[in-house]
């Protein structure tokens, strides 16, 4: 059984992302964003392929604008890879699975 992509919020971002012992890929998205749904299959694949090595979470920018603003999110989808509390990669816009996976692999 694979882990699911969980939602994070302004309230638990620090605990779930910044303090995570494994790298975390954060998908900054919104329900009205069509390109955000285009990257979902790639993210689900990463969850399956890197179980235990990578955590993938989603943050709804409309409901959690404090965190989105803190990281300067101006365009979505925006994927930020955090490792040891620091941003290691930033991917803006709908990208092919290979691009996302290559960015992640550099930090595992």
NUDREN-493741 format. One record per residue: residue number from 0; residue in one letter; chain; x, y, z of N, C-alpha, C in turn. Coordinates in steps of 0.001 Angstrom, whole numbers. Example, Ala and Ser with C-alpha at 12.3 -4.5 7.8 and 13.67 -1.06 7.14 Angstrom:
2
k:r:c:nX:nY:nZ:caX:caY:caZ:cX:cY:cZ
0:A:A:13190:-5690:7800:12300:-4500:7800:13200:-3300:7800 .
1:S:A:12850:-2250:7080:13670:-1060:7140:12900:30:7870 .
***
This chain:
108
k:r:c:nX:nY:nZ:caX:caY:caZ:cX:cY:cZ
0:X:A:842:-1187:0:0:0:0:885:1247:0 .
1:X:A:589:2184:-869:1397:3394:-955:800:4507:-111 .
2:X:A:1668:5431:237:1203:6604:961:442:7492:-10 .
3:X:A:-427:8299:516:-1164:9230:-315:-527:10615:-206 .
4:X:A:-884:11460:-1138:-438:12846:-1074:-1336:13548:-70 .
5:X:A:-730:14053:987:-1529:14694:2021:-1515:16205:1835 .
6:X:A:-2485:16841:2437:-2584:18302:2391:-1882:18883:3612 .
7:X:A:-1176:19982:3393:-584:20722:4502:-1213:22109:4504 .
8:X:A:-1052:22797:5618:-1662:24115:5784:-655:25067:6426 .
9:X:A:-1063:26328:6536:-237:27304:7249:88:26802:8651 .
10:X:A:-880:26128:9265:-724:25689:10651:276:24562:10842 .
11:X:A:370:23640:9877:1261:22492:10094:2436:22442:9114 .
12:X:A:2652:23488:8325:3716:23497:7318:5087:23283:7951 .
13:X:A:5369:23987:9017:6681:23865:9652:6933:22420:10105 .
14:X:A:5958:21837:10775:6115:20470:11300:6210:19436:10173 .
15:X:A:5323:19535:9192:5237:18523:8128:6317:18664:7060 .
16:X:A:6769:19887:6823:7718:20127:5729:9111:20484:6251 .
17:X:A:9204:21565:6980:10507:22064:7390:11232:21145:8368 .
18:X:A:10488:20427:9195:11105:19540:10181:11126:18078:9741 .
19:X:A:10739:17802:8509:10708:16426:8014:12121:15844:7941 .
20:X:A:12233:14577:8263:13525:13898:8204:13888:13455:6786 .
21:X:A:12907:13443:5894:13157:13106:4494:12767:14308:3624 .
22:X:A:13294:14394:2403:12911:15504:1526:11401:15538:1301 .
23:X:A:10877:16762:1129:9448:16969:926:9249:17810:-334 .
24:X:A:8433:17287:-1248:8049:18038:-2435:6683:18654:-2156 .
25:X:A:6626:19986:-2149:5384:20694:-1860:4791:21196:-3178 .
26:X:A:3555:20810:-3418:2811:21253:-4587:1908:22404:-4164 .
27:X:A:2288:23631:-4551:1452:24802:-4302:444:24847:-5446 .
28:X:A:-855:24753:-5107:-1885:24593:-6128:-3158:25304:-5707 .
29:X:A:-4168:25277:-6587:-5507:25790:-6283:-6515:24982:-7087 .
30:X:A:-7726:24900:-6581:-8769:24100:-7213:-9146:24608:-8599 .
31:X:A:-8971:25884:-8876:-9342:26470:-10165:-8227:26369:-11205 .
32:X:A:-7082:25838:-10831:-5885:25821:-11681:-5808:24532:-12500 .
33:X:A:-6153:24612:-13785:-6118:23427:-14652:-4720:22815:-14767 .
34:X:A:-3653:23611:-14952:-2323:23006:-15027:-1920:22264:-13741 .
35:X:A:-2492:22682:-12609:-2195:21994:-11350:-2641:20535:-11415 .
36:X:A:-3758:20299:-12076:-4260:18931:-12203:-3437:18123:-13200 .
37:X:A:-2743:18808:-14103:-1909:18122:-15087:-684:17473:-14441 .
38:X:A:-175:18043:-13343:1007:17479:-12693:653:16394:-11681 .
39:X:A:-623:16261:-11349:-1037:15295:-10323:-585:13863:-10617 .
40:X:A:-738:13344:-11847:-277:11970:-12096:1229:11786:-11865 .
41:X:A:2016:12791:-12200:3461:12715:-11969:3760:12663:-10474 .
42:X:A:3031:13439:-9698:3246:13455:-8245:2839:12129:-7618 .
43:X:A:1726:11568:-8096:1285:10263:-7586:2321:9185:-7908 .
44:X:A:2930:9268:-9069:3968:8314:-9445:5187:8443:-8525 .
45:X:A:5553:9674:-8190:6686:9884:-7287:6414:9275:-5917 .
46:X:A:5189:9421:-5439:4821:8849:-4138:5049:7340:-4165 .
47:X:A:4621:6698:-5243:4772:5250:-5357:6236:4835:-5498 .
48:X:A:6987:5549:-6338:8360:5155:-6645:9371:5491:-5554 .
49:X:A:9070:6460:-4716:10040:6906:-3707:9480:6821:-2294 .
50:X:A:8627:5852:-2069:8023:5665:-754:9115:5485:296 .
51:X:A:9017:6255:1366:9994:6193:2445:11209:7072:2215 .
52:X:A:11391:7576:982:12538:8428:658:12125:9864:367 .
53:X:A:10842:10046:35:10324:11354:-343:8888:11475:136 .
54:X:A:8567:12644:665:7187:12935:1038:6666:13962:36 .
55:X:A:5448:13757:-457:4813:14702:-1378:3552:15233:-706 .
56:X:A:3433:16561:-644:2278:17191:-12:1748:18302:-915 .
57:X:A:495:18676:-678:-148:19752:-1438:-531:20877:-483 .
58:X:A:-356:22112:-951:-765:23263:-170:-1652:24138:-1063 .
59:X:A:-2911:24277:-685:-3879:25089:-1423:-3570:26558:-1139 .
60:X:A:-3128:27283:-2173:-2702:28671:-1979:-3856:29598:-1616 .
61:X:A:-5076:29256:-2010:-6222:30088:-1662:-6572:29989:-182 .
62:X:A:-6353:28845:400:-6689:28628:1807:-5509:28864:2736 .
63:X:A:-4309:28930:2183:-3090:29050:2988:-2164:30100:2407 .
64:X:A:-2697:31316:2297:-1920:32358:1630:-715:32846:2425 .
65:X:A:-687:32606:3721:457:33017:4537:1721:32273:4091 .
66:X:A:1627:30971:3955:2779:30177:3541:3132:30467:2087 .
67:X:A:2129:30558:1231:2384:30861:-182:3115:32196:-316 .
68:X:A:2677:33195:423:3324:34508:374:4743:34453:928 .
69:X:A:4937:33684:1986:6262:33575:2602:7301:33018:1625 .
70:X:A:6863:32183:702:7780:31595:-273:7673:32245:-1650 .
71:X:A:6981:33383:-1723:6927:34155:-2949:6230:33465:-4106 .
72:X:A:5233:32658:-3801:4516:31933:-4852:3636:32925:-5609 .
73:X:A:3983:33157:-6868:3246:34097:-7713:2539:33388:-8859 .
74:X:A:2952:32165:-9144:2400:31398:-10259:2270:29950:-9811 .
75:X:A:1172:29320:-10209:976:27914:-9854:661:27113:-11109 .
76:X:A:941:25829:-11122:1535:25078:-10021:2986:25478:-9796 .
77:X:A:3369:25432:-8542:4759:25642:-8140:5137:24477:-7245 .
78:X:A:6200:23802:-7613:6687:22676:-6822:7996:23094:-6176 .
79:X:A:8047:23034:-4860:9263:23356:-4123:9715:22111:-3389 .
80:X:A:10977:21760:-3573:11542:20606:-2879:12342:21098:-1687 .
81:X:A:11926:20668:-514:12600:21032:728:13399:19848:1242 .
82:X:A:14599:20127:1698:15429:19107:2349:16108:19791:3525 .
83:X:A:15949:19203:4704:16504:19754:5934:16061:21204:6140 .
84:X:A:14795:21476:5793:14207:22784:6032:14553:23855:5012 .
85:X:A:15318:23503:3979:15720:24487:2976:15192:24109:1601 .
86:X:A:14914:25122:788:14476:24878:-586:15690:24444:-1406 .
87:X:A:15561:23294:-2047:16641:22772:-2891:16319:22874:-4377 .
88:X:A:15049:22843:-4732:14621:22931:-6135:13301:23689:-6199 .
89:X:A:13116:24421:-7286:11859:25108:-7559:11464:24819:-8992 .
90:X:A:10259:24338:-9184:9729:24035:-10520:8423:24803:-10667 .
91:X:A:8370:25684:-11642:7179:26500:-11865:6478:26021:-13132 .
92:X:A:5167:25873:-13048:4379:25473:-14202:4279:23965:-14336 .
93:X:A:3377:23544:-15201:3183:22117:-15451:4390:21593:-16225 .
94:X:A:5087:20652:-15639:6287:20075:-16242:6083:18581:-16458 .
95:X:A:6796:18011:-17412:6712:16560:-17606:7246:15821:-16379 .
96:X:A:6752:14617:-16186:7156:13792:-15044:8671:13668:-14958 .
97:X:A:9339:13494:-16094:10794:13307:-16104:11510:14510:-15503 .
98:X:A:11056:15718:-15816:11686:16920:-15264:11542:16971:-13752 .
99:X:A:10356:16660:-13276:10096:16683:-11837:10943:15609:-11152 .
100:X:A:10921:14407:-11720:11662:13299:-11115:13169:13560:-11101 .
101:X:A:13706:14116:-12160:15133:14434:-12206:15516:15452:-11149 .
102:X:A:14676:16438:-10929:14937:17434:-9892:14943:16789:-8510 .
103:X:A:14004:15876:-8285:13898:15195:-7000:15103:14274:-6777 .
104:X:A:15476:13518:-7786:16553:12527:-7658:17880:13155:-7246 .
105:X:A:18109:14403:-7620:19361:15070:-7261:19535:15225:-5747 .
106:X:A:18438:15084:-4999:18492:15358:-3556:18120:14171:-2681 .
107:X:A:18017:13016:-3278:17673:11815:-2495:18938:11066:-2097 .
***
